[in-house]
């Protein structure tokens, strides 16, 4: 294990010193001084993804210092350790092998001496058979009708990944297939979906590794009752399948264990959409397209594992995040996809990033003395230009942005896509260049404003600029590019965890709330139960009881 005091290291101190010299450097000046800046700070993965990171507050020296920091953390060896199947999830003593799920070369990857590829390939084969049987009507509902409504019941990684990907690839859905997702324990989530579907044509996919997750099982039981009320108990085995490892509980529920799809503890929930957790996606878009997504992720995996750090896309993104978070004091960033199909990508990435790196204890068990995971938010452009972009352009807090845009649209309607692309390119330029007070005054004069109006309005019309952004350009949003894009962010998060010396693969921070939920639940269900909480929680429970009288 490394010394936990990474912020005392020579590489860290060098970056702190360099940062002082960069505080007043303007990006617009850097572009004017270097005509080749854009080409210098640009990398690509084939013709699938292009990263332009030239609109960042960096120089060659900045990147050199960041690379020195990465090497001082033995990053290259840590990457190899993950791909080997070493138990790098140290708090749970597990390997971290989501990369094995999309290992298209089928090279041996061992966990505890056993090659896991045979099991992974067996599940992929089973997914192909089952998804095709559903898509083409071989696997029918209890009354003999084709199953056309696919309802995924899960939460966290068992929902956010497949939901995001299924919506991202909506253009590839089989005609007649509809996909729905239930995750929230709020009964409204169940009711809204059940009001839209027909029991005879609905397939429920229950995604829970242990088959004990309270939100998922509560929702699943509600859906089961709805189905049984309509079609009878024997219908359950024809309308429910499970993504789980708990065969006993699956069978108790009434699901045929032949229709249980396995996944493994070396794959964390937020990394699991590549596994059987993606069954809803496989049914919607077909297993060929699902495997194209795996191939895109595999291409990014190879790039990440084999490309030197200076040209490694996930590494570059990770180090830029370190630069802002730990040296510039900017503890937030936004992901803005300019594509309607990618509208749920920011929500997915929130879990990936903040659940992975929202940690205050390092791998040595020591409290960290530096910032770790930043806050991530976002939404689809151009919508968000009319919501939080006011803050991004003129607010007192700087928010680095990842702009994601496809060069080619799936829907060439009028000149919509050209307007969309013009918007995203304009946002990056505006954030970088800004508009000085002098420039604003000149514009106001040219518009015929009086001297008094110019003097009053010039500051309101000015933009500080010098606000960083990355442009992630895709050829188009398809299964292959989606796989590569998500894998890129997975590896970015991994690199930052290595730099910060934290375990990116546990999520113990969610456990306390779950435990307290189980304590409070019987107190809400029994109005005479004794309350043993703080005065605020006790008072709120009493108020809820009073409302129900």
C-alpha positions in Angstrom: 0.0 0.0 0.0 1.1 3.6 -0.7 1.7 6.2 1.9 -1.7 7.8 2.3 -0.3 11.3 2.4 -0.3 11.7 -1.3 -0.8 15.5 -0.9 2.7 15.6 0.7 4.4 13.9 -2.3 6.9 15.6 -4.6 4.6 15.2 -7.6 1.6 16.8 -5.7 3.7 19.7 -4.4 5.0 20.4 -7.9 1.4 20.6 -9.2 0.5 23.0 -6.3 3.3 25.2 -7.3 2.4 25.1 -11.0 -1.2 25.8 -10.2 -0.2 29.2 -8.6 1.3 30.2 -11.9 -1.8 29.2 -13.8 -4.4 31.1 -11.8 -4.4 34.2 -14.1 -3.7 32.4 -17.4 -6.5 32.9 -19.9 -7.3 30.2 -22.3 -8.1 32.7 -25.1 -4.5 33.9 -24.8 -3.2 30.3 -25.0 -5.1 29.7 -28.2 -3.8 33.0 -29.7 -0.3 32.0 -28.9 -0.5 28.5 -30.2 -2.2 27.8 -33.5 -1.8 24.1 -33.0 -3.3 23.9 -29.5 -6.4 22.1 -30.7 -4.5 19.3 -32.4 -2.1 19.0 -29.5 -4.8 18.5 -27.0 -6.9 16.0 -29.0 -7.1 12.2 -28.8 -9.3 9.6 -30.6 -10.5 6.0 -30.4 -10.6 5.1 -34.1 -13.4 7.1 -35.6 -15.7 6.3 -32.7 -14.8 8.9 -30.1 -12.8 12.1 -30.4 -11.8 14.0 -27.2 -10.9 17.6 -27.6 -9.6 18.8 -24.3 -7.9 22.0 -25.6 -10.5 24.2 -23.8 -9.0 23.5 -20.4 -6.9 25.7 -18.2 -3.8 23.7 -19.0 -0.4 23.9 -20.7 2.1 21.3 -21.8 3.7 21.6 -18.3 0.3 21.0 -16.6 -0.2 17.8 -18.4 3.4 16.7 -17.8 3.0 17.3 -14.1 -0.3 15.4 -14.0 1.3 12.5 -15.8 4.1 12.5 -13.2 1.5 12.4 -10.5 -0.2 9.4 -12.2 3.1 7.5 -12.5 4.0 8.3 -8.9 0.8 6.4 -8.0 2.0 3.4 -10.1 -1.1 3.8 -12.3 0.1 1.6 -15.1 0.7 -1.3 -12.7 -2.7 -0.7 -11.1 -4.4 -0.9 -14.5 -2.6 -4.2 -15.2 -3.7 -5.5 -11.8 -7.4 -4.9 -12.6 -7.2 -6.6 -15.9 -5.4 -9.6 -14.3 -8.2 -10.1 -11.9 -6.3 -9.1 -8.7 -8.5 -8.4 -5.7 -8.2 -4.6 -5.9 -11.5 -4.2 -4.1 -9.7 -4.3 -0.8 -12.6 -3.7 1.6 -14.6 -6.6 0.2 -11.6 -8.7 -0.9 -12.9 -9.1 -4.5 -11.6 -8.8 -8.0 -13.0 -6.0 -10.2 -13.8 -7.6 -13.5 -16.5 -5.8 -15.4 -13.9 -5.8 -18.2 -14.3 -9.6 -18.3 -17.9 -9.2 -19.3 -16.9 -7.6 -22.6 -13.7 -9.6 -23.2 -14.3 -10.2 -26.9 -10.9 -11.8 -27.4 -12.0 -14.4 -24.8 -8.5 -14.4 -23.2 -8.4 -16.3 -19.9 -9.1 -14.1 -16.9 -8.8 -15.9 -13.6 -10.4 -15.4 -10.2 -9.1 -17.6 -7.4 -7.4 -19.7 -10.0 -10.5 -20.3 -12.2 -11.0 -18.9 -15.6 -14.3 -16.9 -15.4 -14.8 -16.7 -19.2 -16.6 -20.0 -19.5 -19.3 -18.9 -17.1 -19.6 -15.4 -18.7 -19.9 -16.9 -22.1 -22.5 -19.4 -20.9 -24.7 -16.6 -19.5 -24.3 -14.6 -22.8 -25.4 -17.7 -24.7 -28.4 -18.1 -22.4 -29.3 -14.4 -22.8 -29.1 -14.8 -26.6 -31.4 -17.8 -26.6 -33.9 -16.3 -24.2 -34.0 -12.8 -25.7 -34.6 -14.3 -29.2 -37.3 -16.6 -27.8 -39.1 -13.6 -26.4 -38.5 -11.3 -29.4 -39.8 -13.8 -31.9 -42.6 -15.3 -29.8 -41.3 -18.7 -28.9 -41.4 -17.9 -25.2 -45.0 -16.9 -24.7 -47.1 -15.7 -21.8 -49.4 -18.0 -19.8 -52.4 -17.5 -22.2 -50.2 -18.1 -25.3 -49.8 -14.4 -26.3 -46.5 -12.9 -27.3 -44.7 -10.9 -24.6 -44.3 -7.4 -25.8 -44.1 -5.4 -22.6 -40.8 -5.8 -20.9 -40.7 -4.5 -17.3 -37.3 -4.4 -15.5 -37.6 -4.3 -11.7 -34.4 -3.2 -10.0 -32.7 -0.3 -8.3 -29.3 1.3 -8.4 -27.0 -0.5 -10.8 -29.8 -3.0 -11.6 -31.9 -0.1 -13.0 -29.8 3.0 -14.0 -27.5 1.1 -16.4 -30.0 -0.8 -18.4 -32.5 2.1 -18.3 -29.9 4.5 -19.6 -28.7 2.1 -22.3 -32.2 1.0 -23.4 -33.2 4.7 -23.9 -29.9 5.5 -25.6 -30.5 2.8 -28.1 -34.3 3.3 -28.5 -33.7 3.7 -32.3 -32.8 0.0 -32.3 -35.8 -1.3 -30.5 -37.6 -4.1 -32.2 -41.0 -3.0 -33.5 -43.8 -3.9 -31.1 -41.5 -4.2 -28.1 -42.0 -1.7 -25.2 -39.6 -1.4 -22.2 -40.5 -0.1 -18.8 -38.4 0.3 -15.6 -39.6 0.3 -12.0 -37.1 1.2 -9.3 -38.5 3.7 -6.8 -40.2 2.2 -3.8 -42.9 4.9 -4.1 -46.0 2.9 -5.1 -46.6 5.4 -7.9 -43.7 4.0 -9.8 -45.4 0.6 -9.9 -48.9 1.9 -10.5 -47.9 4.1 -13.5 -46.2 1.1 -15.3 -49.0 -1.4 -14.5 -51.6 1.1 -15.8 -49.9 1.0 -19.2 -49.4 -2.8 -19.7 -51.6 -5.9 -20.2 -51.0 -8.9 -17.9 -51.2 -11.3 -20.8 -48.4 -9.7 -22.7 -46.0 -8.5 -20.0 -42.7 -10.0 -18.9 -41.2 -8.9 -15.6 -37.4 -9.1 -15.1 -36.5 -9.0 -11.4 -32.9 -7.8 -10.9 -31.5 -8.5 -7.5 -28.3 -10.5 -6.8 -29.5 -11.6 -3.4 -33.2 -11.5 -4.1 -33.6 -9.7 -0.8 -33.3 -6.0 -1.8 -36.3 -4.4 -0.1 -37.2 -1.9 -2.8 -36.9 -4.4 -5.6 -38.7 -7.2 -3.8 -41.5 -5.0 -2.6 -42.1 -3.8 -6.2 -41.8 -7.3 -7.5 -44.3 -8.6 -5.1 -46.8 -5.9 -6.0 -46.4 -6.8 -9.7 -46.7 -10.5 -8.9 -50.0 -9.9 -7.1 -51.3 -7.8 -10.0 -50.5 -10.6 -12.4 -51.9 -13.4 -10.1 -55.1 -11.4 -9.6 -55.5 -11.3 -13.4 -54.3 -14.6 -14.6 -53.8 -16.9 -11.5 -50.8 -18.3 -9.7 -49.6 -20.6 -12.5 -48.9 -17.6 -14.7 -46.0 -16.4 -12.5 -43.4 -18.8 -14.1 -44.4 -17.6 -17.6 -44.3 -13.9 -16.8 -41.3 -13.5 -14.4 -37.6 -14.2 -14.8 -34.8 -13.4 -12.4 -31.4 -11.9 -12.6 -30.0 -13.3 -9.3 -27.7 -15.8 -7.6 -30.2 -16.9 -5.0 -32.0 -19.9 -6.6 -33.8 -20.8 -3.4 -35.5 -17.4 -3.0 -36.2 -17.2 -6.8 -37.9 -20.6 -6.7 -40.0 -19.5 -3.6 -41.2 -16.5 -5.6 -42.5 -18.9 -8.2 -39.9 -18.2 -10.9 -38.6 -21.2 -12.9 -34.9 -21.3 -12.0 -34.2 -22.3 -15.6 -35.1 -18.7 -16.2 -32.7 -17.3 -13.7 -29.6 -15.5 -15.1 -26.4 -15.4 -13.0 -24.0 -12.6 -12.4 -21.0 -12.5 -10.1 -19.6 -10.7 -7.1 -16.6 -9.6 -9.1 -18.9 -7.2 -10.9 -20.3 -4.3 -8.9 -23.9 -3.2 -9.4 -23.0 0.1 -11.1 -20.7 -1.8 -13.5 -23.2 -4.6 -14.3 -25.2 -3.5 -17.4 -22.7 -5.6 -19.5 -24.0 -8.7 -17.7 -27.4 -10.4 -17.4 -28.5 -7.1 -15.8 -28.7 -5.9 -19.4 -31.3 -8.6 -20.4 -34.1 -6.0 -20.9 -31.7 -4.2 -23.3 -30.9 -7.4 -25.1 -34.7 -8.1 -25.6 -35.3 -4.6 -26.9 -32.5 -4.2 -29.3 -31.5 -7.8 -30.0 -28.4 -9.7 -28.8 -26.4 -8.7 -31.9 -26.7 -5.1 -30.9 -26.0 -5.9 -27.2 -22.8 -7.6 -28.3 -21.9 -4.6 -30.4 -22.1 -2.5 -27.3 -19.8 -5.0 -25.6 -17.4 -4.7 -28.5 -17.3 -0.9 -28.2 -16.5 -1.2 -24.5 -13.8 -3.8 -25.3 -12.2 -1.4 -27.8 -12.0 1.3 -25.0 -10.7 -1.4 -22.6 -7.9 -2.2 -25.0 -7.2 1.5 -25.5 -7.1 2.0 -21.8 -4.9 -1.0 -21.1 -2.4 -0.5 -24.0 -2.1 3.2 -24.7 0.6 5.2 -23.1 -0.7 7.6 -20.5 -0.1 10.8 -22.5 -2.5 9.6 -25.2 -4.9 7.6 -23.0 -8.4 9.1 -23.2 -9.7 7.9 -19.7 -6.4 8.8 -18.1 -6.5 12.3 -19.6 -10.1 12.9 -18.5 -9.3 11.6 -15.0 -6.2 13.8 -14.6 -8.1 16.9 -15.7 -10.7 16.1 -13.0 -7.9 15.8 -10.5 -6.4 19.2 -11.7 -9.7 21.0 -11.0 -10.8 19.1 -7.9 -7.5 19.1 -6.0 -5.6 22.1 -7.3 -8.0 24.6 -8.7 -10.5 24.0 -5.8 -13.4 23.2 -8.2 -15.4 20.3 -6.7 -18.1 19.8 -9.3 -18.6 19.1 -13.0 -21.4 18.7 -15.5 -22.0 16.2 -18.2 -24.1 17.6 -21.0 -25.1 15.2 -23.9 -26.4 17.0 -26.9 -28.5 14.0 -27.9 -32.0 13.2 -26.7 -31.3 9.5 -26.7 -28.5 10.1 -24.1 -30.7 12.1 -21.8 -30.3 9.6 -18.9 -26.5 9.3 -19.2 -25.9 12.0 -16.5 -28.1 10.1 -14.0 -26.2 6.9 -14.7 -22.8 8.6 -14.4 -23.9 10.1 -11.0 -24.0 6.7 -9.5 -20.8 5.5 -11.3 -18.8 8.5 -10.2 -20.2 9.6 -6.8 -20.9 6.1 -5.4 -17.4 5.0 -6.5 -15.3 7.9 -5.3 -17.4 9.6 -2.6 -15.0 8.3 0.1 -13.3 9.9 3.1 -11.2 6.9 4.1 -8.2 5.7 2.0 -7.1 2.1 1.3 -4.9 2.2 4.4 -7.9 3.0 6.6 -6.8 6.6 7.2 -8.9 9.7 6.8 -8.0 11.6 3.7 -6.9 15.2 3.9 -7.8 16.2 0.3 -10.9 16.3 -1.8 -12.0 13.1 -3.4 -15.1 12.5 -5.6 -16.7 15.7 -7.0 -20.4 16.4 -7.4 -21.7 15.5 -10.9 -24.9 16.9 -12.4 -26.1 17.4 -15.9 -28.9 17.0 -18.5 -29.6 17.0 -22.2 -28.7 20.0 -24.3 -30.2 22.2 -25.5 -32.7 22.0 -22.6 -30.2 22.8 -19.9 -29.0 25.9 -21.7 -32.3 27.4 -20.5 -32.0 26.1 -16.9 -28.6 26.0 -15.2 -26.3 27.4 -17.9 -26.8 30.9 -16.5 -24.8 29.8 -13.5 -22.2 28.1 -15.6 -21.6 31.2 -17.7 -22.0 34.0 -15.1 -22.2 32.3 -11.7 -19.5 32.7 -9.0 -18.8 29.0 -9.1 -16.8 27.5 -12.0 -18.3 24.3 -13.4 -16.1 22.3 -15.9 -18.3 20.6 -18.5 -18.1 17.5 -20.6 -20.1 18.2 -23.8 -21.0 15.0 -25.7 -22.3 15.3 -29.2 -22.8 12.9 -32.2 -21.7 14.3 -35.6 -24.5 12.3 -37.3 -28.1 12.2 -36.1 -30.5 9.2 -36.4 -33.3 11.6 -37.2 -32.5 14.0 -40.0 -35.5 16.2 -39.6 -35.1 19.6 -41.3 -32.0 21.3 -40.0 -32.5 20.3 -36.4 -29.1 18.6 -36.0 -27.1 21.4 -37.5 -28.8 23.8 -35.0 -28.1 21.3 -32.2 -24.4 21.0 -33.1 -24.1 24.8 -33.5 -25.4 25.2 -30.0 -22.9 22.8 -28.4 -19.9 24.2 -30.3 -21.0 27.7 -29.3 -21.3 26.8 -25.6 -17.7 25.5 -25.5 -16.4 28.6 -27.3 -18.4 31.0 -25.1 -17.2 29.4 -21.9 -13.6 29.5 -23.0 -13.6 33.0 -24.6 -16.1 34.9 -22.5 -16.7 38.6 -23.2 -14.8 41.3 -21.6 -16.5 44.4 -20.2 -14.8 46.4 -22.9 -16.2 44.1 -25.6 -19.6 44.2 -24.0 -19.5 48.1 -24.1 -18.5 48.1 -27.7 -21.4 45.8 -28.6 -23.9 48.0 -26.8 -22.5 51.1 -28.5 -22.9 49.4 -31.9 -26.5 48.5 -31.0 -27.2 52.2 -30.5 -27.4 52.3 -26.7 -26.9 55.6 -25.0 -23.8 56.4 -23.0 -25.7 55.9 -19.8 -27.2 52.6 -20.9 -23.8 51.4 -22.0 -22.2 52.3 -18.7 -25.0 50.6 -16.7 -25.3 47.4 -18.8 -21.8 46.6 -19.8 -21.0 44.5 -16.7 -24.3 42.6 -16.9 -23.5 41.8 -20.5 -20.0 40.6 -19.8 -18.8 37.0 -19.3 -15.7 36.1 -17.3 -14.9 33.2 -19.7 -11.8 31.0 -19.0 -14.3 28.3 -18.0 -13.2 24.8 -18.9 -14.9 22.2 -21.0 -14.2 18.9 -22.9 -15.8 18.1 -26.2 -16.5 14.4 -26.6 -17.5 13.9 -30.3 -19.1 10.7 -31.4 -19.6 9.7 -35.0 -23.2 8.8 -34.0 -24.9 7.2 -31.0 -25.1 3.5 -31.8 -24.4 0.3 -29.7 -20.7 0.4 -30.4 -20.1 4.0 -29.5 -22.3 3.8 -26.4 -20.2 0.9 -25.1 -17.0 2.8 -25.7 -18.4 6.0 -24.1 -19.6 4.3 -20.9 -16.3 2.3 -20.6 -14.4 5.5 -21.0 -16.2 7.0 -17.9 -15.7 3.8 -15.9 -12.0 3.9 -16.5 -11.8 7.6 -15.7 -13.4 7.0 -12.3 -11.0 4.1 -11.7 -8.0 6.2 -12.4 -9.1 9.0 -10.1 -9.6 6.4 -7.3 -6.1 5.2 -7.8 -4.7 8.8 -7.6 -6.8 9.4 -4.4 -5.7 6.1 -2.9 -9.3 5.0 -2.2 -11.3 1.9 -2.9 -13.7 2.9 -5.8 -15.5 -0.4 -5.7 -17.4 -0.6 -2.5 -20.5 1.5 -1.5 -20.6 1.2 2.3 -22.0 4.8 2.6 -25.4 3.5 1.5 -25.7 0.9 4.3 -26.5 3.0 7.4 -29.7 4.5 5.8 -30.8 1.1 4.8 -30.3 -0.3 8.4 -32.2 2.7 9.9 -35.0 2.2 7.4 -35.6 -1.3 8.8 -35.8 0.2 12.4 -38.3 2.9 11.4 -40.6 0.8 9.2 -42.3 -1.1 12.1 -42.8 2.1 14.0 -44.7 3.6 11.0 -46.7 0.4 10.7 -47.6 0.2 14.4 -48.9 3.4 15.9 -48.2 2.2 19.4 -44.6 1.2 18.9 -42.0 2.9 21.1 -39.9 5.5 19.3 -36.2 5.4 20.0 -34.6 8.0 17.8 -33.5 11.6 18.0 -36.2 14.2 18.8 -36.5 15.3 15.2 -37.1 11.8 13.8 -39.4 10.9 16.7 -41.4 14.1 16.0 -41.7 13.4 12.3 -42.9 9.8 12.9 -45.6 11.2 15.3 -46.7 13.8 12.7 -47.0 11.0 10.0 -49.1 8.9 12.5 -51.3 11.9 13.2 -51.9 12.6 9.5 -53.1 9.0 9.2 -55.7 9.2 12.0 
